[in-house]
Amino acid sequence: MKRQSIRNGVFVSLLPELSVVCGDLVVEDGIIVGVGDGVAKGIDDAVDAQGALILPGLVNAHTHLYSALAVGMDGPAEPPTNFSETLERIWWRLDRALDEESLRYSALVGGLEAARSGVTVLMDHHASPSFIRGSLSVIADALSSVGVGAVLCYETTDRGGPQKREEGIAENEAFIHLTETQWAGRYRGLVGAHASFTLDDVTLGQLASLVHATGRGLHIHVAEDPVDFRYGAPIERLDGAGLLGPNTVLGHGVHLGRESLRRVAESGAWLVHNPRSNMNNAVGYAKLAVDGFENLALGTDGIGCDVLTEARVAFFKAREEGLHQDCWTLPLRLLQGGLRMAEAQLGGVRGRFEVGAVGDVVQTDYVPATALNADNLVGHMLFGFDRSHIQFVWANGREIWPTPLDVHDIATKATSAASDLWKRMEALDG
């Protein structure tokens, strides 16, 4: 039996609604078996939190682990002037240059970044056109060594031709079936697709067939930039193909109109807000993402895995856009949405400190200097604690941060893999 316990903590449950309780916690084999005053009494190795804040494990609902080795990379010789050129000159060159080694170290580095950020589940949207078959298993194995759970997919696209499209669809299907027997429920697959503007109607039909055959949802970029309307309104195309539903994950939605958003809401699909990436790519602001939409979650779109910082940026951007009424509830809604997504995708009761819930736990050293309760937690989140306060992270019955892995060795090998990756990128044609 694996047991972790904490005494004298301030435990914040994010679901089903926000609550703050002081006391102790006991987790056995990754499941909470005790919470409240004195439940850790007599446990000699219980950690004394000394009145510090304790959070449930967090969720990054849309990211790209393959970008982890892009940190510090030189920009293209001809700087991009719009979103399409950014894809063509940077990200589509990077994903084409990925091989098995660089992918493994991308996943390791990204997984460690998630763990130290208190993220115990991430939803990754992957592409590596030169290494498709088995790519999702490489990611899952790397994340398993770190201890972070995930929902993975391969982004099917027509941009590499019919053969690459078929390989992408096959990789999604193979991984979905593989997770039924491997990784003990910590990893699941979705059907991945890049974006409407790189998918013809035939491909959409193939994706729909796989969604219906497997019972899994679609994970796709939607309306990140106006280029996504090349073949018509993306939501209408997806809806027409039968690809909107409760398991559908839509990244961005920056340029969705009210009618499209209504159709998304009625379908039960999820919209994932990625404010830092949208600002970085100068594609606009997803105002409708905070306009009463219920199934809303938070992603980083490959800019690290720090969802606490992402939630802060979402708040400040909403303030800047004049959304004063909605912005105070936004950070909490985003984090809650990610946890509800993880419950739906991976199962288990998450995001709360109660007996029987998943025992993914983030222990901080944040001892508030002012009152902390359910009414003002967002204020502490925005102006008090951040990732720097995280001390320990538990997931699936093990401590994943600080990590037992040799971080120095991983960094050394990742640096070498990144150098080779960048050289392959330079050698590629446009």
C-alpha positions in Angstrom: 0.0 0.0 0.0 1.3 3.5 -1.0 0.2 6.1 1.5 0.7 9.9 1.7 -0.7 12.1 4.4 -0.7 15.7 5.4 -1.7 17.4 8.6 -2.6 21.0 9.4 -3.4 22.0 5.8 -5.8 24.4 4.2 -7.5 22.2 1.6 -9.2 23.9 -1.4 -11.7 21.8 -3.3 -12.6 23.2 -6.8 -15.5 20.8 -7.5 -18.4 20.5 -7.4 -18.1 24.0 -6.1 -15.4 25.9 -4.4 -14.8 25.1 -0.7 -12.0 25.6 1.8 -11.5 23.2 4.8 -8.7 23.1 7.3 -7.5 19.8 8.7 -5.7 16.6 7.6 -5.6 14.3 4.6 -4.7 10.7 4.0 -4.3 9.1 0.5 -3.8 5.4 0.0 -2.9 3.9 -3.5 -3.9 7.2 -5.1 -7.3 7.5 -3.5 -8.4 9.8 -0.7 -9.4 7.7 2.3 -9.5 10.3 5.0 -10.0 14.1 5.2 -10.8 16.3 8.2 -9.6 17.1 11.7 -7.3 14.5 13.1 -7.5 11.8 10.4 -3.7 11.8 10.1 -3.2 11.5 13.9 -0.7 8.8 14.7 0.8 8.7 11.2 4.5 9.4 11.9 5.4 10.3 8.4 2.6 12.7 7.8 3.8 16.1 6.4 3.0 19.1 8.5 1.7 21.7 6.1 1.8 24.4 8.9 -1.4 26.0 7.7 -0.3 26.2 4.0 -2.6 26.0 1.0 -3.3 22.5 -0.6 -4.8 22.2 -4.1 -6.1 19.2 -6.1 -4.0 18.2 -9.1 -4.6 20.6 -12.0 -5.4 20.0 -15.7 -3.9 21.5 -18.9 -6.7 21.0 -21.4 -4.8 21.8 -24.6 -1.1 21.7 -25.1 1.6 20.6 -27.6 4.4 18.7 -25.8 6.4 18.7 -29.1 7.1 22.4 -28.6 9.2 21.8 -25.4 12.5 21.7 -27.3 11.7 25.0 -29.1 12.7 27.1 -26.1 15.6 29.4 -27.2 15.4 28.3 -30.8 16.3 30.9 -33.4 13.5 32.3 -35.5 13.2 31.8 -39.2 15.5 33.7 -41.6 12.4 35.4 -43.0 10.2 36.4 -40.1 6.5 35.5 -40.4 4.0 38.4 -40.9 0.8 36.5 -40.2 -0.5 33.3 -38.6 -0.2 31.1 -41.7 3.4 32.0 -42.1 4.1 31.3 -38.4 2.8 27.8 -39.0 4.7 27.3 -42.2 8.0 28.8 -41.2 8.2 27.6 -37.6 5.8 24.9 -36.3 5.2 22.9 -39.4 9.0 22.8 -39.9 9.5 21.7 -36.3 7.0 18.9 -36.3 8.4 17.6 -39.6 11.9 17.5 -38.1 10.8 15.5 -35.0 12.1 11.9 -34.7 11.7 9.4 -31.9 14.5 10.7 -29.7 13.5 14.4 -29.9 9.9 13.4 -29.3 10.8 11.4 -26.2 12.8 14.3 -24.7 10.1 16.8 -25.6 7.6 14.7 -23.7 10.0 14.2 -20.7 10.8 17.9 -20.5 7.1 18.9 -21.0 6.0 16.3 -18.5 8.4 17.6 -15.8 7.3 21.1 -16.5 3.7 19.9 -15.9 4.6 18.2 -12.7 6.4 21.2 -11.2 3.4 23.3 -12.2 0.9 21.1 -10.2 -0.6 19.7 -13.4 -1.3 16.0 -13.0 -3.3 15.6 -16.2 -2.7 17.1 -19.6 -4.4 16.9 -23.0 -1.8 16.8 -25.7 -2.4 17.5 -29.4 0.6 15.9 -31.2 2.1 16.0 -34.7 5.3 14.5 -36.1 4.8 13.7 -39.8 8.2 12.0 -40.1 7.5 9.7 -37.1 3.8 8.9 -36.9 3.4 5.2 -36.0 4.0 4.7 -32.3 4.5 8.4 -31.6 1.7 8.5 -29.0 3.1 5.5 -27.2 6.5 7.2 -27.0 4.7 10.2 -25.3 2.7 8.0 -23.0 5.8 6.1 -21.9 7.7 9.3 -21.2 4.9 10.8 -19.2 4.4 7.6 -17.3 8.0 7.8 -16.1 7.3 11.3 -14.9 4.0 10.3 -13.4 1.7 12.8 -15.2 -1.5 11.4 -16.7 -2.7 12.4 -20.1 -5.3 12.3 -22.9 -3.4 12.1 -26.2 -4.1 12.3 -29.9 -2.4 12.7 -33.2 -3.4 15.7 -35.3 -4.6 14.3 -38.6 -4.2 16.6 -41.5 -4.2 16.7 -45.3 -1.1 18.9 -45.6 1.3 15.9 -46.0 -0.8 14.1 -48.6 -3.1 11.0 -48.4 -0.5 8.6 -47.0 0.3 10.8 -44.0 -3.4 11.4 -43.4 -4.0 7.7 -43.3 -1.1 7.1 -41.0 -2.4 9.8 -38.7 -5.9 8.3 -38.5 -4.3 4.8 -37.9 -2.1 6.1 -35.1 -5.2 7.6 -33.3 -7.1 4.3 -33.7 -4.2 2.2 -32.5 -3.5 4.3 -29.5 -7.2 4.4 -28.5 -7.2 0.6 -28.5 -3.8 0.3 -26.8 -5.0 2.3 -23.8 -7.6 -0.3 -23.1 -4.9 -2.7 -21.9 -1.9 -0.5 -21.0 -1.0 2.3 -18.4 -3.8 1.3 -15.9 -6.3 4.0 -17.0 -3.9 6.9 -16.7 -3.8 7.5 -20.5 -6.7 7.6 -23.0 -6.8 8.6 -26.6 -9.0 11.0 -28.6 -9.3 11.3 -32.4 -6.9 14.2 -33.3 -7.2 16.6 -36.2 -5.3 19.8 -37.0 -7.8 22.3 -38.1 -10.7 22.7 -40.6 -8.5 24.6 -43.1 -6.2 21.6 -43.5 -8.9 18.9 -43.7 -11.1 18.2 -46.8 -14.6 16.7 -46.6 -13.4 13.2 -47.2 -11.0 13.4 -44.3 -13.7 14.8 -42.0 -15.8 11.8 -42.9 -13.0 9.4 -42.0 -12.5 11.1 -38.7 -16.2 11.0 -38.0 -16.2 7.2 -38.7 -13.4 6.7 -36.2 -15.1 8.8 -33.6 -18.3 6.8 -33.9 -16.5 3.4 -34.1 -14.4 4.1 -30.9 -16.8 6.2 -28.9 -14.0 8.7 -28.4 -14.2 12.4 -29.2 -12.4 14.8 -31.5 -9.6 17.2 -30.4 -9.1 19.9 -33.0 -8.1 23.6 -33.4 -11.0 25.8 -34.3 -11.2 29.4 -35.5 -7.8 30.3 -34.1 -7.3 32.6 -37.1 -9.5 33.7 -40.0 -7.6 31.2 -42.2 -9.6 28.5 -40.6 -12.6 29.6 -42.6 -10.9 28.7 -45.9 -13.4 25.9 -46.5 -16.4 27.5 -44.8 -17.3 28.1 -41.2 -15.5 25.4 -39.1 -18.2 24.7 -36.6 -20.8 24.2 -39.3 -18.4 21.8 -41.1 -17.7 19.8 -38.0 -21.4 19.8 -37.1 -22.3 18.7 -40.6 -19.8 15.8 -40.3 -21.3 14.7 -37.0 -18.1 15.7 -35.1 -19.6 17.9 -32.4 -20.5 16.3 -29.1 -19.8 16.0 -25.4 -16.3 14.5 -26.0 -15.3 17.0 -28.6 -12.4 19.3 -27.5 -12.1 22.6 -29.5 -8.9 24.6 -29.0 -9.1 28.5 -29.2 -12.4 29.6 -30.8 -11.0 33.1 -31.2 -13.1 33.9 -34.2 -16.3 32.1 -33.5 -19.5 34.1 -33.9 -22.5 33.8 -31.6 -24.4 31.4 -33.8 -21.4 29.0 -33.9 -20.9 29.3 -30.2 -24.5 28.5 -29.7 -24.1 25.3 -31.7 -21.0 24.3 -29.7 -22.9 24.9 -26.4 -25.9 22.9 -27.6 -23.7 20.0 -28.6 -22.0 19.8 -25.2 -18.5 20.2 -26.7 -15.6 21.8 -24.9 -13.9 25.1 -25.8 -10.4 25.5 -24.5 -9.1 29.1 -23.9 -5.4 29.7 -24.6 -4.8 33.4 -23.9 -1.0 33.6 -23.9 -0.7 31.7 -27.2 -3.4 33.9 -28.8 -1.6 37.0 -27.6 1.8 35.6 -28.9 0.4 34.8 -32.3 -1.6 38.1 -32.4 -4.7 36.3 -33.7 -7.2 38.2 -31.5 -9.0 37.6 -28.3 -11.7 34.9 -27.7 -14.2 37.2 -26.1 -17.0 34.8 -26.6 -15.1 32.2 -24.6 -16.1 34.1 -21.5 -19.6 35.1 -22.6 -21.6 32.6 -20.5 -20.2 29.5 -22.1 -20.3 26.7 -19.7 -18.0 24.0 -21.0 -14.9 26.1 -20.9 -11.4 25.0 -19.9 -7.8 26.3 -19.9 -4.9 25.3 -22.1 -1.4 26.6 -22.7 -1.1 25.6 -26.4 2.5 24.5 -25.9 3.7 27.6 -24.0 4.8 25.5 -21.0 2.3 23.9 -18.7 1.9 26.5 -16.0 -1.9 26.8 -15.8 -1.8 29.0 -12.7 0.0 31.7 -14.7 -2.3 31.0 -17.7 -5.3 31.6 -15.5 -3.9 34.9 -14.3 -3.2 36.0 -17.9 -6.8 35.1 -18.8 -8.0 37.3 -16.0 -5.9 40.3 -16.9 -6.6 40.0 -20.6 -10.3 39.9 -19.8 -9.9 43.1 -17.7 -8.1 44.8 -20.5 -10.9 43.9 -22.9 -13.4 45.5 -20.6 -15.1 42.3 -19.5 -15.3 43.5 -15.9 -18.4 41.5 -14.9 -17.1 38.1 -16.2 -13.4 38.3 -15.5 -13.5 37.7 -11.7 -15.2 34.3 -12.2 -13.1 33.3 -15.2 -9.9 31.9 -13.6 -11.9 29.5 -11.4 -14.3 28.5 -14.2 -11.3 27.6 -16.4 -9.6 25.4 -13.8 -12.9 23.8 -12.8 -13.6 23.0 -16.5 -10.3 21.2 -17.0 -11.0 19.0 -14.0 -14.5 18.2 -15.3 -12.9 17.3 -18.6 -10.4 15.0 -16.8 -13.3 13.3 -15.0 -15.1 12.7 -18.2 -12.0 11.4 -20.1 -10.2 9.4 -17.4 -12.9 8.7 -14.9 -12.7 9.1 -11.1 -13.9 11.9 -8.9 -11.5 14.8 -9.2 -10.8 18.3 -8.1 -12.1 17.8 -4.5 -10.9 16.6 -1.1 -13.4 14.0 -0.2 -13.2 10.3 0.6 -13.1 8.2 -2.6 -11.8 11.0 -4.8 -8.6 10.8 -6.9 -5.7 11.7 -4.6 -3.8 14.0 -7.0 -2.5 16.6 -4.5 -0.5 19.8 -4.9 1.1 21.0 -1.6 2.3 24.6 -1.4 4.1 26.6 1.2 1.6 29.5 0.7 0.5 30.5 4.2 -1.9 33.4 3.5 -1.3 36.6 5.4 -4.9 37.6 5.0 -8.1 35.6 5.4 -8.6 32.9 2.8 -12.1 31.4 2.1 -14.3 30.4 -0.8 -15.4 33.9 -1.4 -11.9 35.4 -1.9 -9.8 32.4 -3.2 -9.7 34.0 -6.7 -8.1 37.1 -5.2 -5.4 34.9 -3.6 -4.9 33.0 -6.9 -4.4 36.3 -8.8 -2.4 38.3 -6.4 -0.9 35.7 -3.9 0.2 32.2 -4.7 1.7 30.9 -7.9 3.8 28.0 -9.2 6.8 29.1 -7.1 4.9 28.1 -3.9 4.5 24.5 -5.0 6.5 22.1 -2.8 5.2 18.6 -3.5 2.9 17.1 -6.0 1.4 13.6 -5.7 -0.4 11.7 -8.5 -1.5 8.1 -8.9 -0.1 7.2 -5.5 3.4 8.6 -6.0 5.3 11.8 -5.5 6.0 13.3 -8.9 7.5 16.6 -7.8 10.2 16.9 -6.7 10.9 14.2 -9.3 13.0 11.1 -8.5 14.3 11.3 -12.1 17.7 12.6 -12.9 16.8 16.1 -14.2 20.4 17.0 -15.0 20.8 13.9 -17.2 17.5 14.6 -18.9 18.4 18.2 -19.6 21.8 17.3 -21.0 20.3 14.7 -23.4 17.4 17.0 -24.3 19.9 19.7 -25.2 21.7 17.4 -27.6 18.4 16.2 -29.1 17.2 19.8 -29.5 20.4 20.8 -31.3 20.0 17.9 -33.8 16.3 18.8 -34.2 17.1 22.5 -35.0 19.7 21.3 -37.6 17.1 19.1 -39.3 14.7 22.0 -39.3 17.3 24.2 -41.1 17.8 21.5 -43.7 14.1 21.3 -44.6 12.7 23.0 -47.7 10.0 25.5 -47.0 
